[in-house]
Amino acid sequence: MTLTQLKYLISVVDNKLNISKAAEFSNTSQPGISKQIKLLEDELGAYLFIRKGKKIESLTPLGKKVTSYARKIHQDVENIKVIGNQISKVDEGVMTLAATSAQARYVLPDVIKVFKEDYPKIKLELKLGSSEQIIEMVKNNEVDFAIATDLIDLSDELVLLPAYHWFNAIIAPLDHPIKKHMKNLSIKRIAKEPLVTYAFSVGPDTSFTDTFKKNKLEPNIVFAARDADIIKTYVKMGMGVGVISGMAYECDDNDEFIAISGENIFPKCTTYFGFRRGMVLSRFAISFINLFSEHLTPSIINNAASSKTQSEVDNLFKKIKLPVKGGCDQIK
């Protein structure tokens, strides 16, 4: 049994049991992967995959167990590399992040600017996506770290550090009739308007739709997009009232929109910084997390990294008041 065989096994699983894609991902040949998987099965004396002809249909029960152990071994190998770099004080390497477009535009630029000044030899790779896409990136081991709001479903696989809270903002053109209701805006008043909001808010189990359901209302969503700037464009066109992340509302927007914080209308959201459980963090990774949120100190990060459950992590933050990130201070 070799590390290469285990690496190929993980690659096949992460590429949806497609050996051709696994070979491309691993920079090797399809016959090469097939041969190594067969050698592993021969050594174990049992099949790892259920096959139909040449096509792999699923993992066997043994295959699931071996894959789980293979991931742990792969993580341990990566941890050994990190420990070696820490001892030799080598701050070189690659750090891969998955984040939403809002994080990438409104939060990460200042963090990355300072980080690159401190660690110029670290290559940063940033992948953008919705929370659902980020979850898939994490499951497929495409990234080291994830920054998103809806990561709770991954609490068994990831250590989730609460970074900050944020609220939605409700925006409309300057001459919109809703202007006179802005000071006492309610969910009932919002429900009367055509709405422009995020595509990921449209789903049946989101906090956005739940807010309307709890009030026995139905939102009239006329346009949905993944980016706040696109939402602003269509609100400006007069398509409807916009609901965006508060951090996406900039002071320059006051020239074109009226806006109010949705903190008394929609529930607060929490952004998490997540990494795989059991992962040994490099010095530069800890530094990056601390730059992302000041209350995530090296001590708290290390304690969280050594935790076995998310409940243990949550206990570390019981007495910590999370900051609230918003956009322009003029949103009230």
C-alpha positions in Angstrom: 0.0 0.0 0.0 1.4 3.4 -1.0 0.5 7.0 -0.5 0.1 7.3 -4.3 -2.5 4.6 -4.3 -4.4 6.4 -1.5 -4.0 9.7 -3.3 -5.5 8.2 -6.5 -8.4 6.7 -4.5 -9.3 10.1 -3.1 -9.0 11.7 -6.5 -11.4 9.1 -8.1 -14.0 9.7 -5.3 -13.6 13.5 -5.4 -14.1 13.5 -9.2 -17.5 11.7 -8.9 -16.0 8.3 -9.6 -14.8 9.4 -13.0 -11.3 7.9 -13.6 -10.7 10.1 -16.7 -11.3 13.3 -14.7 -9.3 11.9 -11.7 -6.4 11.2 -14.1 -6.6 14.8 -15.4 -6.8 16.2 -11.9 -3.8 14.1 -10.8 -1.7 14.8 -13.9 -1.4 11.2 -14.7 -2.9 8.6 -17.1 -6.2 6.8 -16.7 -4.5 3.3 -17.0 -2.0 4.4 -14.3 -4.8 5.2 -11.9 -6.7 2.0 -12.7 -3.6 -0.1 -12.2 -2.8 1.5 -8.8 -6.4 1.0 -7.6 -6.3 -2.6 -8.7 -3.0 -3.2 -6.8 -4.6 -1.7 -3.7 -7.7 -3.9 -4.1 -5.4 -7.0 -4.6 -3.5 -6.1 -1.4 -6.8 -5.7 0.6 -8.3 -8.8 -0.9 -11.6 -7.0 -1.6 -13.2 -4.5 -4.0 -13.3 -0.8 -3.2 -15.8 0.1 -6.0 -19.0 -1.4 -7.3 -18.6 -1.6 -11.1 -20.9 -2.1 -14.0 -18.7 -3.0 -17.0 -15.9 -0.5 -17.1 -18.0 2.2 -15.3 -17.7 2.7 -11.5 -21.1 3.1 -10.0 -20.4 3.5 -6.3 -18.1 2.8 -3.4 -18.4 -0.5 -1.5 -18.7 -0.3 2.3 -15.0 -1.2 2.5 -14.3 1.5 -0.1 -16.0 4.1 2.1 -14.0 3.2 5.1 -10.7 3.1 3.3 -11.4 6.4 1.7 -12.1 7.9 5.1 -8.8 6.6 6.4 -7.0 7.7 3.2 -8.2 11.3 3.8 -6.9 11.3 7.3 -3.6 9.9 6.2 -3.4 12.6 3.4 -4.2 15.3 6.0 -1.5 13.9 8.3 1.0 14.0 5.4 0.1 17.7 4.8 0.4 18.4 8.5 3.9 16.9 8.6 4.9 19.3 5.8 3.5 22.2 7.7 5.4 21.2 10.9 8.6 20.9 8.9 8.1 24.3 7.4 7.4 25.8 10.9 10.6 24.3 12.3 12.7 25.6 9.4 10.8 28.9 9.5 10.0 28.7 5.8 7.1 30.9 4.9 6.6 29.7 1.4 3.7 27.8 -0.1 0.2 28.1 -1.5 -2.9 29.0 0.4 -6.3 28.4 -1.3 -9.4 30.2 -0.3 -13.1 29.8 -1.3 -15.3 32.8 -0.7 -18.4 34.6 -1.9 -18.2 37.5 -4.2 -19.2 39.9 -1.3 -16.3 38.7 0.8 -13.9 38.9 -2.1 -14.9 42.5 -2.9 -15.8 44.2 0.4 -13.8 42.3 3.0 -10.7 40.5 1.6 -8.9 43.3 -0.3 -7.6 45.0 2.9 -6.8 41.7 4.5 -4.9 40.4 1.5 -3.0 43.6 1.0 -1.5 43.5 4.6 -1.0 39.7 4.4 1.1 40.0 1.2 3.2 42.6 2.8 4.0 40.3 5.6 4.3 37.1 3.6 5.4 38.0 0.0 6.4 34.4 -0.8 3.0 32.9 -0.2 0.9 32.4 -3.3 -2.8 33.0 -2.7 -5.5 31.3 -4.8 -9.0 32.7 -4.4 -12.0 30.8 -5.8 -15.4 32.4 -5.8 -18.8 30.8 -5.5 -22.1 30.7 -3.7 -22.3 29.0 -0.3 -23.5 25.8 -2.0 -20.5 25.9 -4.4 -18.1 26.6 -1.6 -19.4 23.6 0.3 -18.7 21.4 -2.8 -15.2 22.9 -3.1 -14.5 21.9 0.5 -16.0 18.4 0.2 -13.8 17.9 -3.0 -10.7 19.1 -1.2 -10.3 21.9 -3.8 -9.5 24.5 -1.1 -7.8 24.8 2.2 -10.1 27.5 3.7 -13.7 28.5 3.3 -15.3 31.9 4.0 -19.1 31.9 3.8 -22.3 32.3 5.8 -24.1 28.9 5.3 -21.4 26.4 6.4 -23.1 24.9 9.5 -23.9 21.7 7.5 -20.1 21.1 7.4 -19.5 21.3 11.1 -18.5 17.7 11.3 -15.9 18.1 8.7 -14.7 21.7 9.3 -13.7 23.8 12.3 -15.9 26.8 11.9 -14.7 30.1 13.4 -17.4 32.8 13.7 -15.9 35.9 12.2 -18.6 38.5 12.2 -22.3 39.2 11.9 -24.0 41.2 9.1 -27.4 42.4 8.1 -29.2 42.9 4.9 -29.9 46.4 3.5 -33.0 47.4 1.7 -32.4 49.8 -1.2 -34.6 51.7 -3.7 -34.2 54.5 -6.2 -34.2 58.0 -4.7 -37.7 58.9 -6.0 -39.3 55.6 -5.1 -42.7 55.8 -3.3 -41.4 53.5 -0.5 -39.2 56.4 0.6 -41.9 57.8 2.9 -42.1 54.4 4.7 -38.3 53.9 5.2 -38.2 55.0 8.8 -40.8 52.5 9.8 -40.3 49.9 7.1 -41.8 46.5 7.8 -41.8 43.1 6.2 -45.5 43.6 5.3 -44.6 46.8 3.4 -41.7 45.1 1.6 -43.9 42.2 0.5 -46.1 44.7 -1.4 -43.1 45.6 -3.7 -41.5 43.7 -6.6 -38.1 42.6 -5.1 -34.6 42.2 -6.6 -32.2 40.1 -4.5 -29.6 37.4 -4.4 -30.2 34.1 -6.2 -29.2 32.1 -3.2 -31.9 33.9 -1.1 -34.7 32.5 -3.3 -34.5 29.0 -2.0 -37.3 27.5 0.2 -35.1 27.2 3.3 -33.3 30.5 3.5 -33.6 33.1 6.2 -34.9 35.5 3.6 -37.9 33.3 2.6 -38.4 32.2 6.2 -39.0 35.8 7.3 -41.9 36.1 4.9 -43.3 32.7 5.8 -43.3 33.5 9.5 -45.4 36.5 8.7 -47.7 34.5 6.4 -46.5 36.5 3.4 -45.1 35.7 -0.1 -42.2 37.6 -1.5 -42.7 39.0 -5.0 -39.2 38.3 -6.4 -38.9 39.6 -10.0 -35.2 39.3 -10.5 -32.4 37.4 -8.7 -28.6 37.6 -9.2 -25.5 36.4 -7.5 -23.7 39.8 -7.3 -24.7 42.9 -5.4 -23.6 45.3 -8.2 -26.0 43.5 -10.7 -28.8 43.9 -8.1 -28.1 47.6 -7.8 -28.1 48.0 -11.6 -31.6 46.6 -11.8 -32.9 48.4 -8.8 -31.6 51.6 -10.5 -33.6 50.7 -13.6 -36.7 50.7 -11.5 -37.3 46.9 -11.6 -38.0 46.7 -7.9 -36.8 47.2 -4.3 -33.4 45.6 -3.6 -32.3 43.5 -0.7 -28.5 43.2 -0.5 -25.8 42.5 2.0 -25.2 45.5 4.2 -21.5 45.4 3.5 -22.2 45.8 -0.3 -23.8 49.2 0.2 -21.1 51.8 -0.3 -21.3 55.5 0.6 -21.2 56.5 -3.1 -24.5 54.6 -3.5 -26.2 57.4 -1.6 -26.1 59.4 -4.8 -28.5 56.9 -6.4 -30.4 55.1 -3.7 -32.3 55.5 -0.5 -31.3 52.7 2.0 -32.1 51.3 5.4 -30.6 48.5 7.5 -32.7 45.4 7.5 -31.6 44.4 11.0 -35.1 44.9 12.4 -36.7 43.0 9.5 -34.5 40.1 8.6 -32.4 37.9 11.0 -28.7 38.6 11.4 -26.3 36.4 9.4 -22.9 35.1 10.6 -19.9 34.6 8.4 -17.6 31.8 9.3 -13.9 31.1 8.5 -13.7 27.3 8.1 -10.9 24.7 7.7 -10.7 20.9 7.8 -10.8 19.3 11.2 -7.4 17.9 12.2 -5.5 20.3 10.0 -2.3 21.7 11.4 -2.2 25.4 10.6 0.9 27.2 9.3 2.0 30.4 10.9 0.9 32.3 7.8 -2.5 30.7 7.9 -3.0 31.7 11.5 -1.8 35.2 10.6 -4.3 35.4 7.8 -7.2 34.3 9.9 -6.3 36.9 12.6 -6.1 39.6 9.9 -9.6 38.6 8.7 -11.1 39.1 12.2 -9.1 40.6 15.1 -10.9 38.5 17.8 -9.7 35.3 16.2 -6.4 35.4 18.0 -3.7 32.8 17.5 -4.6 31.3 20.9 -8.2 30.9 20.0 -7.4 29.6 16.6 -5.0 26.9 17.9 -7.5 25.9 20.6 -10.2 25.6 17.9 -7.9 23.6 15.6 -7.3 21.0 18.3 -11.0 20.6 19.1 -12.9 17.4 18.3 -16.4 18.9 17.8 -18.0 22.2 16.8 -19.5 22.4 20.2 -16.0 22.8 21.7 -15.3 25.5 19.2 -18.6 27.3 20.0 -17.7 27.3 23.7 -14.6 29.3 23.0 -16.8 32.2 21.7 -19.5 32.3 24.4 -18.1 35.4 26.0 -16.9 37.1 22.8 -19.1 39.7 21.1 -18.7 39.4 17.4 -18.3 42.5 15.4 -20.9 43.6 12.9 -19.8 44.4 9.4 -21.8 46.8 7.3 -21.3 49.2 4.4 -21.7 52.9 4.5 -22.3 54.3 8.0 -25.2 56.2 6.7 -27.4 53.1 6.6 -29.6 53.3 9.6 
